[in-house]
Amino acid sequence: MAKLALRVNGAVREIESDDPDVPLLYLLRNDLGLSGTKFGCGLAQCGACTVLVDGRAVRSCNAPARAVVGQDVVTIEGLGSDDRPDPVQSAFIAEQAAQCGYCTAGMVMTARALLAHTPRPSEQQVREALAGNLCRCGSHARVIRAVLRAAAQGGR
């Protein structure tokens, strides 16, 4: 049994695991109860499981939990609150950028990472950043508008 100390949403959490290579996604959802991060494909191809690790967008379904020890992990639950949503979350709400919502957390986290490094992205840069996030409902046009809105409003 391995004990992993993970810093998630600003708090250090100790988790015991039989497998130190367990995907971060499983620990977030199953051990910490952070269900906003979704299991999509399990192959890091759809983006539903995206979280921030030291500010970078990371697919948690194939990131071994041991690889993020000592780094800051932020999930959708740690990004904003109902009272104070992150600017990206506010823009997604304003643009009605979610239909079923399954992919939304991953898109928000990817957009947050983009805006942290590129505060005023072009539409093409937004499209490229989100290219690995899949939405079966077809809300991509609204998602792109939401990211551009967040950028225009200084959504750092």
KEKOL-334245 format. One record per atom (N, C-alpha, C): atom name; y, x, z; residue in three letters; residue number from 1. Coordinates in steps of 0.02 Angstrom, whole numbers. Layout:
SITE   atom        y        x        z   type   seq
SITE     CA        Y        X        Z    ALA   NUM
...
***
This chain:
SITE   atom        y        x        z   type   seq
SITE      N      -59       43        0    MET     1
SITE     CA        0        0        0    MET     1
SITE      C       62       45        0    MET     1
SITE      N      105       35      -49    ALA     2
SITE     CA      167       73      -54    ALA     2
SITE      C      225       30      -30    ALA     2
SITE      N      272       62        4    LYS     3
SITE     CA      332       27       27    LYS     3
SITE      C      389       50      -17    LYS     3
SITE      N      422        2      -48    LEU     4
SITE     CA      478       17      -92    LEU     4
SITE      C      541      -11      -61    LEU     4
SITE      N      592       30      -56    ALA     5
SITE     CA      658        8      -31    ALA     5
SITE      C      703       -1      -91    ALA     5
SITE      N      719      -62     -107    LEU     6
SITE     CA      761      -78     -164    LEU     6
SITE      C      828     -105     -141    LEU     6
SITE      N      881      -83     -174    ARG     7
SITE     CA      948     -110     -160    ARG     7
SITE      C      962     -164     -212    ARG     7
SITE      N      958     -226     -190    VAL     8
SITE     CA      965     -283     -235    VAL     8
SITE      C     1022     -327     -211    VAL     8
SITE      N     1069     -339     -256    ASN     9
SITE     CA     1127     -381     -241    ASN     9
SITE      C     1163     -358     -177    ASN     9
SITE      N     1167     -292     -168    GLY    10
SITE     CA     1205     -263     -114    GLY    10
SITE      C     1167     -253      -49    GLY    10
SITE      N     1105     -275      -45    ALA    11
SITE     CA     1066     -268       17    ALA    11
SITE      C     1002     -228        3    ALA    11
SITE      N      984     -185       50    VAL    12
SITE     CA      922     -148       44    VAL    12
SITE      C      866     -193       67    VAL    12
SITE      N      815     -199       26    ARG    13
SITE     CA      758     -241       41    ARG    13
SITE      C      695     -198       36    ARG    13
SITE      N      654     -200       88    GLU    14
SITE     CA      591     -162       87    GLU    14
SITE      C      534     -209       67    GLU    14
SITE      N      496     -187       18    ILE    15
SITE     CA      442     -227       -9    ILE    15
SITE      C      379     -185      -10    ILE    15
SITE      N      325     -213       13    GLU    16
SITE     CA      260     -179       10    GLU    16
SITE      C      224     -203      -53    GLU    16
SITE      N      196     -154      -88    SER    17
SITE     CA      160     -171     -149    SER    17
SITE      C       98     -128     -155    SER    17
SITE      N       45     -159     -180    ASP    18
SITE     CA      -16     -123     -194    ASP    18
SITE      C       -7      -77     -254    ASP    18
SITE      N       41      -93     -296    ASP    19
SITE     CA       50      -57     -358    ASP    19
SITE      C      123      -34     -365    ASP    19
SITE      N      137       31     -357    PRO    20
SITE     CA      206       55     -363    PRO    20
SITE      C      233       47     -434    PRO    20
SITE      N      190       35     -482    ASP    21
SITE     CA      212       24     -551    ASP    21
SITE      C      223      -50     -567    ASP    21
SITE      N      220      -92     -516    VAL    22
SITE     CA      231     -164     -527    VAL    22
SITE      C      299     -173     -559    VAL    22
SITE      N      303     -217     -609    PRO    23
SITE     CA      368     -229     -641    PRO    23
SITE      C      419     -256     -591    PRO    23
SITE      N      479     -233     -597    LEU    24
SITE     CA      534     -255     -554    LEU    24
SITE      C      539     -331     -554    LEU    24
SITE      N      530     -362     -612    LEU    25
SITE     CA      535     -435     -617    LEU    25
SITE      C      490     -470     -567    LEU    25
SITE      N      429     -446     -559    TYR    26
SITE     CA      382     -479     -514    TYR    26
SITE      C      406     -475     -442    TYR    26
SITE      N      432     -418     -421    LEU    27
SITE     CA      457     -411     -353    LEU    27
SITE      C      519     -455     -342    LEU    27
SITE      N      563     -457     -392    LEU    28
SITE     CA      623     -499     -385    LEU    28
SITE      C      604     -572     -375    LEU    28
SITE      N      561     -596     -418    ARG    29
SITE     CA      543     -667     -417    ARG    29
SITE      C      495     -685     -360    ARG    29
SITE      N      441     -646     -354    ASN    30
SITE     CA      386     -665     -309    ASN    30
SITE      C      398     -643     -237    ASN    30
SITE      N      427     -584     -227    ASP    31
SITE     CA      436     -558     -159    ASP    31
SITE      C      505     -574     -130    ASP    31
SITE      N      556     -573     -173    LEU    32
SITE     CA      624     -585     -149    LEU    32
SITE      C      649     -656     -162    LEU    32
SITE      N      612     -695     -200    GLY    33
SITE     CA      631     -764     -213    GLY    33
SITE      C      692     -772     -258    GLY    33
SITE      N      707     -721     -298    LEU    34
SITE     CA      764     -723     -344    LEU    34
SITE      C      739     -748     -412    LEU    34
SITE      N      736     -813     -419    SER    35
SITE     CA      705     -842     -478    SER    35
SITE      C      752     -852     -537    SER    35
SITE      N      815     -831     -531    GLY    36
SITE     CA      861     -837     -588    GLY    36
SITE      C      841     -791     -645    GLY    36
SITE      N      811     -734     -629    THR    37
SITE     CA      786     -688     -679    THR    37
SITE      C      720     -716     -705    THR    37
SITE      N      716     -728     -769    LYS    38
SITE     CA      659     -764     -798    LYS    38
SITE      C      608     -718     -830    LYS    38
SITE      N      545     -740     -829    PHE    39
SITE     CA      492     -708     -867    PHE    39
SITE      C      491     -742     -935    PHE    39
SITE      N      502     -703     -987    GLY    40
SITE     CA      502     -731    -1054    GLY    40
SITE      C      440     -708    -1091    GLY    40
SITE      N      445     -649    -1119    CYS    41
SITE     CA      390     -623    -1161    CYS    41
SITE      C      347     -572    -1126    CYS    41
SITE      N      373     -539    -1075    GLY    42
SITE     CA      336     -487    -1041    GLY    42
SITE      C      333     -422    -1080    GLY    42
SITE      N      368     -419    -1135    LEU    43
SITE     CA      367     -359    -1179    LEU    43
SITE      C      436     -328    -1189    LEU    43
SITE      N      485     -350    -1150    ALA    44
SITE     CA      554     -325    -1156    ALA    44
SITE      C      585     -339    -1224    ALA    44
SITE      N      565     -395    -1255    GLN    45
SITE     CA      591     -411    -1321    GLN    45
SITE      C      635     -472    -1323    GLN    45
SITE      N      635     -513    -1270    CYS    46
SITE     CA      673     -575    -1273    CYS    46
SITE      C      737     -575    -1231    CYS    46
SITE      N      740     -532    -1180    GLY    47
SITE     CA      800     -526    -1139    GLY    47
SITE      C      807     -575    -1081    GLY    47
SITE      N      760     -621    -1072    ALA    48
SITE     CA      766     -670    -1018    ALA    48
SITE      C      764     -637     -949    ALA    48
SITE      N      734     -579     -945    CYS    49
SITE     CA      725     -545     -880    CYS    49
SITE      C      778     -492     -866    CYS    49
SITE      N      832     -492     -904    THR    50
SITE     CA      882     -439     -898    THR    50
SITE      C      919     -442     -830    THR    50
SITE      N      923     -383     -799    VAL    51
SITE     CA      961     -373     -738    VAL    51
SITE      C     1005     -312     -749    VAL    51
SITE      N     1050     -299     -703    LEU    52
SITE     CA     1091     -239     -706    LEU    52
SITE      C     1062     -187     -659    LEU    52
SITE      N     1054     -127     -683    VAL    53
SITE     CA     1033      -70     -641    VAL    53
SITE      C     1087      -17     -649    VAL    53
SITE      N     1123       -6     -595    ASP    54
SITE     CA     1181       39     -597    ASP    54
SITE      C     1227       22     -656    ASP    54
SITE      N     1236      -44     -667    GLY    55
SITE     CA     1281      -68     -718    GLY    55
SITE      C     1253      -73     -788    GLY    55
SITE      N     1193      -49     -799    ARG    56
SITE     CA     1161      -51     -865    ARG    56
SITE      C     1116     -112     -870    ARG    56
SITE      N     1114     -144     -928    ALA    57
SITE     CA     1068     -199     -939    ALA    57
SITE      C      998     -171     -947    ALA    57
SITE      N      952     -195     -904    VAL    58
SITE     CA      883     -171     -903    VAL    58
SITE      C      836     -230     -905    VAL    58
SITE      N      784     -224     -945    ARG    59
SITE     CA      733     -276     -949    ARG    59
SITE      C      685     -266     -890    ARG    59
SITE      N      687     -310     -842    SER    60
SITE     CA      649     -301     -781    SER    60
SITE      C      575     -314     -789    SER    60
SITE      N      554     -345     -844    CYS    61
SITE     CA      483     -359     -853    CYS    61
SITE      C      442     -297     -867    CYS    61
SITE      N      474     -245     -891    ASN    62
SITE     CA      437     -183     -904    ASN    62
SITE      C      466     -122     -868    ASN    62
SITE      N      512     -134     -821    ALA    63
SITE     CA      539      -79     -781    ALA    63
SITE      C      499      -74     -717    ALA    63
SITE      N      463      -19     -707    PRO    64
SITE     CA      426      -12     -644    PRO    64
SITE      C      475      -13     -585    PRO    64
SITE      N      458      -50     -534    ALA    65
SITE     CA      502      -56     -476    ALA    65
SITE      C      519       12     -447    ALA    65
SITE      N      471       59     -446    ARG    66
SITE     CA      483      125     -417    ARG    66
SITE      C      538      162     -455    ARG    66
SITE      N      549      144     -519    ALA    67
SITE     CA      599      178     -559    ALA    67
SITE      C      671      160     -540    ALA    67
SITE      N      679      106     -502    VAL    68
SITE     CA      747       86     -483    VAL    68
SITE      C      763       98     -409    VAL    68
SITE      N      717      129     -374    VAL    69
SITE     CA      729      147     -304    VAL    69
SITE      C      791      193     -302    VAL    69
SITE      N      838      178     -259    GLY    70
SITE     CA      899      218     -253    GLY    70
SITE      C      954      197     -300    GLY    70
SITE      N      942      146     -340    GLN    71
SITE     CA      993      122     -387    GLN    71
SITE      C     1013       51     -366    GLN    71
SITE      N     1072       31     -390    ASP    72
SITE     CA     1096      -37     -375    ASP    72
SITE      C     1069      -86     -427    ASP    72
SITE      N     1031     -134     -403    VAL    73
SITE     CA     1004     -187     -446    VAL    73
SITE      C     1044     -250     -433    VAL    73
SITE      N     1069     -281     -486    VAL    74
SITE     CA     1106     -344     -479    VAL    74
SITE      C     1071     -396     -523    VAL    74
SITE      N     1055     -452     -492    THR    75
SITE     CA     1026     -508     -528    THR    75
SITE      C     1080     -561     -538    THR    75
SITE      N     1064     -612     -575    ILE    76
SITE     CA     1112     -666     -587    ILE    76
SITE      C     1136     -696     -520    ILE    76
SITE      N     1093     -697     -470    GLU    77
SITE     CA     1113     -724     -405    GLU    77
SITE      C     1166     -681     -371    GLU    77
SITE      N     1169     -617     -388    GLY    78
SITE     CA     1217     -572     -357    GLY    78
SITE      C     1280     -562     -397    GLY    78
SITE      N     1285     -595     -455    LEU    79
SITE     CA     1342     -584     -498    LEU    79
SITE      C     1404     -623     -476    LEU    79
SITE      N     1395     -684     -458    GLY    80
SITE     CA     1450     -726     -436    GLY    80
SITE      C     1423     -781     -391    GLY    80
SITE      N     1467     -826     -372    SER    81
SITE     CA     1445     -882     -330    SER    81
SITE      C     1472     -947     -359    SER    81
SITE      N     1451    -1002     -330    ASP    82
SITE     CA     1477    -1067     -353    ASP    82
SITE      C     1553    -1070     -345    ASP    82
SITE      N     1577    -1041     -289    ASP    83
SITE     CA     1649    -1042     -275    ASP    83
SITE      C     1688     -991     -316    ASP    83
SITE      N     1655     -934     -330    ARG    84
SITE     CA     1688     -880     -366    ARG    84
SITE      C     1641     -852     -419    ARG    84
SITE      N     1633     -889     -474    PRO    85
SITE     CA     1589     -863     -526    PRO    85
SITE      C     1619     -801     -559    PRO    85
SITE      N     1575     -758     -583    ASP    86
SITE     CA     1596     -700     -622    ASP    86
SITE      C     1633     -726     -684    ASP    86
SITE      N     1682     -689     -710    PRO    87
SITE     CA     1717     -711     -770    PRO    87
SITE      C     1671     -728     -829    PRO    87
SITE      N     1615     -692     -835    VAL    88
SITE     CA     1568     -708     -889    VAL    88
SITE      C     1536     -776     -876    VAL    88
SITE      N     1517     -788     -814    GLN    89
SITE     CA     1488     -853     -797    GLN    89
SITE      C     1538     -909     -810    GLN    89
SITE      N     1601     -899     -791    SER    90
SITE     CA     1653     -949     -803    SER    90
SITE      C     1661     -963     -877    SER    90
SITE      N     1660     -911     -917    ALA    91
SITE     CA     1667     -919     -990    ALA    91
SITE      C     1606     -956    -1019    ALA    91
SITE      N     1547     -941     -994    PHE    92
SITE     CA     1487     -977    -1018    PHE    92
SITE      C     1493    -1051    -1002    PHE    92
SITE      N     1520    -1067     -943    ILE    93
SITE     CA     1529    -1137     -924    ILE    93
SITE      C     1581    -1170     -970    ILE    93
SITE      N     1638    -1136     -980    ALA    94
SITE     CA     1692    -1164    -1021    ALA    94
SITE      C     1670    -1176    -1093    ALA    94
SITE      N     1628    -1132    -1119    GLU    95
SITE     CA     1605    -1138    -1188    GLU    95
SITE      C     1541    -1179    -1195    GLU    95
SITE      N     1516    -1204    -1138    GLN    96
SITE     CA     1452    -1241    -1138    GLN    96
SITE      C     1399    -1202    -1176    GLN    96
SITE      N     1392    -1139    -1156    ALA    97
SITE     CA     1350    -1091    -1192    ALA    97
SITE      C     1276    -1094    -1174    ALA    97
SITE      N     1256    -1144    -1136    ALA    98
SITE     CA     1185    -1149    -1119    ALA    98
SITE      C     1160    -1219    -1138    ALA    98
SITE      N     1100    -1221    -1163    GLN    99
SITE     CA     1068    -1286    -1174    GLN    99
SITE      C     1014    -1294    -1121    GLN    99
SITE      N      955    -1266    -1134    CYS   100
SITE     CA      903    -1273    -1083    CYS   100
SITE      C      916    -1225    -1025    CYS   100
SITE      N      951    -1170    -1038    GLY   101
SITE     CA      969    -1123     -985    GLY   101
SITE      C      920    -1067     -971    GLY   101
SITE      N      861    -1069    -1002    TYR   102
SITE     CA      810    -1020     -986    TYR   102
SITE      C      833     -948    -1001    TYR   102
SITE      N      867     -939    -1056    CYS   103
SITE     CA      888     -872    -1077    CYS   103
SITE      C      956     -852    -1048    CYS   103
SITE      N      991     -900    -1019    THR   104
SITE     CA     1061     -890    -1001    THR   104
SITE      C     1072     -832     -953    THR   104
SITE      N     1033     -826     -901    ALA   105
SITE     CA     1044     -772     -853    ALA   105
SITE      C     1040     -704     -888    ALA   105
SITE      N      991     -695     -931    GLY   106
SITE     CA      985     -632     -968    GLY   106
SITE      C     1044     -619    -1013    GLY   106
SITE      N     1069     -671    -1045    MET   107
SITE     CA     1127     -663    -1088    MET   107
SITE      C     1189     -646    -1047    MET   107
SITE      N     1198     -679     -991    VAL   108
SITE     CA     1255     -665     -948    VAL   108
SITE      C     1253     -593     -924    VAL   108
SITE      N     1195     -570     -903    MET   109
SITE     CA     1189     -502     -878    MET   109
SITE      C     1200     -450     -933    MET   109
SITE      N     1176     -464     -992    THR   110
SITE     CA     1188     -419    -1049    THR   110
SITE      C     1262     -417    -1065    THR   110
SITE      N     1294     -476    -1065    ALA   111
SITE     CA     1366     -479    -1079    ALA   111
SITE      C     1406     -443    -1025    ALA   111
SITE      N     1386     -450     -963    ARG   112
SITE     CA     1421     -417     -908    ARG   112
SITE      C     1418     -341     -918    ARG   112
SITE      N     1359     -315     -936    ALA   113
SITE     CA     1352     -242     -948    ALA   113
SITE      C     1396     -221    -1006    ALA   113
SITE      N     1398     -260    -1059    LEU   114
SITE     CA     1440     -244    -1117    LEU   114
SITE      C     1513     -240    -1097    LEU   114
SITE      N     1537     -291    -1062    LEU   115
SITE     CA     1608     -293    -1045    LEU   115
SITE      C     1628     -239     -994    LEU   115
SITE      N     1581     -217     -954    ALA   116
SITE     CA     1596     -162     -907    ALA   116
SITE      C     1610      -97     -944    ALA   116
SITE      N     1578      -89    -1002    HIS   117
SITE     CA     1586      -27    -1040    HIS   117
SITE      C     1633      -35    -1100    HIS   117
SITE      N     1638      -95    -1125    THR   118
SITE     CA     1681     -110    -1183    THR   118
SITE      C     1721     -173    -1167    THR   118
SITE      N     1777     -166    -1132    PRO   119
SITE     CA     1814     -224    -1108    PRO   119
SITE      C     1840     -271    -1162    PRO   119
SITE      N     1852     -245    -1221    ARG   120
SITE     CA     1879     -286    -1276    ARG   120
SITE      C     1834     -278    -1338    ARG   120
SITE      N     1773     -302    -1335    PRO   121
SITE     CA     1728     -292    -1392    PRO   121
SITE      C     1747     -337    -1451    PRO   121
SITE      N     1730     -313    -1509    SER   122
SITE     CA     1738     -354    -1569    SER   122
SITE      C     1680     -404    -1571    SER   122
SITE      N     1686     -454    -1613    GLU   123
SITE     CA     1632     -502    -1620    GLU   123
SITE      C     1567     -466    -1642    GLU   123
SITE      N     1574     -417    -1685    GLN   124
SITE     CA     1515     -379    -1707    GLN   124
SITE      C     1483     -342    -1649    GLN   124
SITE      N     1523     -312    -1605    GLN   125
SITE     CA     1495     -277    -1547    GLN   125
SITE      C     1459     -326    -1500    GLN   125
SITE      N     1486     -385    -1493    VAL   126
SITE     CA     1453     -436    -1451    VAL   126
SITE      C     1387     -455    -1483    VAL   126
SITE      N     1387     -467    -1547    ARG   127
SITE     CA     1325     -485    -1583    ARG   127
SITE      C     1273     -430    -1575    ARG   127
SITE      N     1293     -368    -1582    GLU   128
SITE     CA     1246     -312    -1576    GLU   128
SITE      C     1219     -306    -1505    GLU   128
SITE      N     1262     -315    -1455    ALA   129
SITE     CA     1240     -310    -1385    ALA   129
SITE      C     1190     -365    -1368    ALA   129
SITE      N     1200     -424    -1397    LEU   130
SITE     CA     1157     -481    -1382    LEU   130
SITE      C     1098     -489    -1430    LEU   130
SITE      N     1092     -443    -1477    ALA   131
SITE     CA     1040     -450    -1528    ALA   131
SITE      C      970     -454    -1498    ALA   131
SITE      N      959     -424    -1441    GLY   132
SITE     CA      893     -425    -1410    GLY   132
SITE      C      882     -482    -1362    GLY   132
SITE      N      930     -527    -1357    ASN   133
SITE     CA      923     -586    -1314    ASN   133
SITE      C      910     -646    -1359    ASN   133
SITE      N      852     -676    -1350    LEU   134
SITE     CA      832     -732    -1392    LEU   134
SITE      C      847     -799    -1358    LEU   134
SITE      N      868     -847    -1399    CYS   135
SITE     CA      880     -915    -1376    CYS   135
SITE      C      848     -961    -1426    CYS   135
SITE      N      799     -999    -1403    ARG   136
SITE     CA      765    -1046    -1448    ARG   136
SITE      C      806    -1109    -1460    ARG   136
SITE      N      855    -1122    -1417    CYS   137
SITE     CA      895    -1183    -1425    CYS   137
SITE      C      950    -1175    -1477    CYS   137
SITE      N      965    -1114    -1495    GLY   138
SITE     CA     1016    -1102    -1546    GLY   138
SITE      C     1087    -1102    -1520    GLY   138
SITE      N     1098    -1080    -1460    SER   139
SITE     CA     1166    -1081    -1432    SER   139
SITE      C     1203    -1015    -1443    SER   139
SITE      N     1178     -973    -1487    HIS   140
SITE     CA     1208     -907    -1497    HIS   140
SITE      C     1282     -909    -1515    HIS   140
SITE      N     1303     -956    -1555    ALA   141
SITE     CA     1374     -959    -1575    ALA   141
SITE      C     1417     -972    -1513    ALA   141
SITE      N     1396    -1016    -1469    ARG   142
SITE     CA     1434    -1029    -1408    ARG   142
SITE      C     1431     -970    -1360    ARG   142
SITE      N     1375     -936    -1359    VAL   143
SITE     CA     1368     -876    -1316    VAL   143
SITE      C     1418     -822    -1339    VAL   143
SITE      N     1422     -811    -1402    ILE   144
SITE     CA     1468     -761    -1429    ILE   144
SITE      C     1540     -781    -1412    ILE   144
SITE      N     1557     -844    -1421    ARG   145
SITE     CA     1624     -868    -1402    ARG   145
SITE      C     1637     -857    -1328    ARG   145
SITE      N     1587     -869    -1287    ALA   146
SITE     CA     1595     -860    -1215    ALA   146
SITE      C     1608     -787    -1197    ALA   146
SITE      N     1572     -742    -1227    VAL   147
SITE     CA     1583     -670    -1212    VAL   147
SITE      C     1653     -649    -1236    VAL   147
SITE      N     1673     -672    -1294    LEU   148
SITE     CA     1740     -655    -1319    LEU   148
SITE      C     1793     -686    -1274    LEU   148
SITE      N     1781     -746    -1249    ARG   149
SITE     CA     1828     -779    -1202    ARG   149
SITE      C     1834     -738    -1138    ARG   149
SITE      N     1778     -717    -1111    ALA   150
SITE     CA     1779     -677    -1050    ALA   150
SITE      C     1817     -612    -1061    ALA   150
SITE      N     1807     -581    -1119    ALA   151
SITE     CA     1843     -519    -1135    ALA   151
SITE      C     1918     -532    -1140    ALA   151
SITE      N     1937     -586    -1173    ALA   152
SITE     CA     2007     -602    -1183    ALA   152
SITE      C     2042     -617    -1117    ALA   152
SITE      N     2004     -641    -1068    GLN   153
SITE     CA     2032     -658    -1003    GLN   153
SITE      C     2026     -599     -954    GLN   153
SITE      N     2009     -540     -982    GLY   154
SITE     CA     2004     -480     -940    GLY   154
SITE      C     1942     -480     -896    GLY   154
SITE      N     1887     -504     -924    GLY   155
SITE     CA     1825     -514     -887    GLY   155
SITE      C     1787     -452     -865    GLY   155
SITE      N     1821     -403     -841    ARG   156
SITE     CA     1787     -342     -815    ARG   156
SITE      C     1747     -359     -757    ARG   156
***
